[in-house]
Amino acid sequence: MRKVVCINADRLPEGANLIKWEEYLIEREFINELEQKVFIISGINNKGTTKLGMRWHGYRADRFISPDLLDPTSMESEELIKESELADIS
């Protein structure tokens, strides 16, 4: 299992419990029906139903970054985080 850090815990579906800047272990990854790369995270809830009644399973991979890429003093880390936040807005 590899480690990732959550960089986007905004607008989560009901039942989701990610915490921004928390480190998680990936149990498995796959491409979902919407052709999104998705992670199943060890030790937390990985499924539920959205407010619109759609079922969800796993967390979009774009909510995470490798801990190796996360350096608080690095401009590259800051740019990756901003890109993630902008992607979540659209």
C-alpha positions in Angstrom: 0.0 0.0 0.0 1.3 3.5 -0.8 0.8 6.7 1.2 -1.0 9.8 -0.1 -1.9 13.2 1.5 -5.3 14.7 1.1 -5.1 18.2 -0.4 -8.8 18.7 -1.1 -11.5 17.8 1.4 -14.0 20.3 0.1 -17.5 19.4 -1.0 -17.3 15.8 0.0 -20.4 13.5 -0.6 -22.4 12.5 2.4 -20.6 9.8 4.5 -17.2 10.8 3.3 -14.7 11.7 6.0 -11.4 12.9 4.5 -9.4 15.5 6.4 -7.2 17.9 4.5 -3.4 17.4 5.1 -4.1 14.0 6.6 -2.0 11.1 5.4 -3.8 8.0 4.1 -2.9 4.5 2.8 -4.4 3.4 -0.5 -5.8 -0.1 -0.4 -6.7 -0.2 -4.1 -7.2 2.0 -7.1 -9.4 1.8 -10.2 -11.2 3.7 -12.9 -14.9 4.3 -12.0 -17.9 4.5 -14.3 -17.3 8.2 -14.9 -13.7 7.4 -16.0 -12.2 9.0 -12.9 -9.2 7.5 -11.2 -10.4 6.5 -7.7 -8.7 5.4 -4.5 -10.1 3.0 -1.9 -8.5 4.3 1.4 -7.6 2.0 4.3 -9.5 2.6 7.6 -12.2 5.1 6.5 -15.6 5.0 4.9 -15.3 4.5 1.1 -18.9 4.4 0.0 -22.2 6.2 0.4 -25.0 8.1 -1.4 -24.8 11.7 -2.5 -27.4 14.4 -1.8 -28.8 13.7 -5.2 -29.2 10.0 -4.5 -26.2 8.8 -6.5 -24.1 6.0 -5.0 -20.3 6.7 -4.7 -17.5 4.3 -4.1 -13.9 5.5 -3.4 -12.3 8.9 -3.5 -11.2 10.8 -6.7 -7.4 10.5 -7.0 -7.1 14.2 -7.7 -8.0 14.9 -4.0 -4.5 13.5 -3.1 -0.8 14.0 -3.6 2.2 11.9 -2.9 3.9 12.9 0.4 7.2 13.0 -1.6 5.8 15.9 -3.6 4.6 17.8 -0.6 7.3 20.2 0.6 5.9 23.3 2.4 8.8 25.4 1.2 8.5 24.3 -2.4 6.8 26.5 -5.0 6.0 23.3 -6.9 3.9 21.9 -4.0 2.1 25.2 -3.7 1.3 25.2 -7.5 0.0 21.5 -7.3 -2.3 22.4 -4.4 -3.6 25.5 -6.2 -4.3 23.4 -9.4 -6.2 20.9 -7.3 -8.3 23.6 -5.7 -9.1 25.2 -9.1 -10.0 21.8 -10.5 -12.5 21.3 -7.7 -14.2 24.7 -8.4 -14.9 23.8 -12.0 
